[in-house]
Amino acid sequence: MMKLIVVILFAITVAITIASDDPQPTKCYHCSLIEGEICNKPDFTWLGVQSCDDIPTNKNTTDKVVCYTVTATWLGQPITERGCYYQEMEGMDLCTYFNKTEANVPFTFDYKCKLCYNDLCNGLPSR
């Protein structure tokens, strides 16, 4: 009986250790085309912060979240979008999903997507 208890406690410890090694953010910088040039600039005092708990649930996702930064050139102007969303959508990692759904918008060039896994990690300059 004692061996069984030790094995169970060991399994629980391993599960907790594995879970803690997989960081995910609780908040990310958030901005989009609506904010205009502010999202492109490295001064993040004007950017909003999005709680990752506030993203809507979606049956086509995993439960893990990431911070993301998407940059592109649209109609000759640099654009940036930042936020928090699910790590996978419809069986694809988020950047692959965005590339499939957003990068093909007419007049969009130089499309790039970066993911990160800690609070406010998507605050680096976009370009």
Secondary structure, DSSP 8 states (H G I E B T S, - for coil): -HHHHHHHHHHHHHHHHHHHTS---SEEEEB-GGGGGGGGSS-GGGSEEEEGGGS---TTB-S-EEEEEEEEEETTEEEEEEEEEESEETTEEHHHHHHHHTTTSTTEEEEEEEEE-STTGGGS---
